[in-house]
Amino acid sequence: MFSAFFIYLNYIWSVIGIKEMNMEATQELLLTNIKRIRKEKGMSQKDVAGKADMLVPTYSRLERGGTVPGLASIVKIAKALEVSVVELFQTSEIKDRSIAQKLEMINELSEYNKNVVSIMLDSMIEKDRVEKLQQVKMKTRLAELEKARKQ
């Protein structure tokens, strides 16, 4: 399971101009990021294991590299850490780039990949717009309810 995900990651990295990584380097990056994010969030291994529905020794062994995590475990850990799976695999080469630098990289993509990025951005912008609209509606409804309760 991890090897199929590894192939997919290498494809994504190649699309955005990152050099290909071997499976061991990818696993090391994953485990380093899991540990770093856990510590940044002030969580113990027990906290993450509990939220990921894992035994503490299993999680500890995974974080130390004693076992190779499957995709299901990676997804559970990402949820426990409240980050995306993608963030667990981000290299500092990507994470540290500014928005302007990322836009420059997008301009260098093939037309097909530019379209994919455009569709993803449009979807996120629309999702954000709908969420904000729903927040406004909810605040209005709560104000109306409060006004009705006072009468």
Buried (B, 14 or more C-beta within 10 A) or exposed (E): EBEEBBEEBBEEBEBBEBEEBEBEEBBEBBBBBBBEBBEEEEBEBEBBBBBBEBEBEBBBEBBEBEEBBEEEBBBBBBBBBEBEBEBBBBBEEBEEBEEEEEEEBBEEBEEEEEEEBEEEEEEEEEEEEEEEEEEEEEEEEEEEEEEEEEE
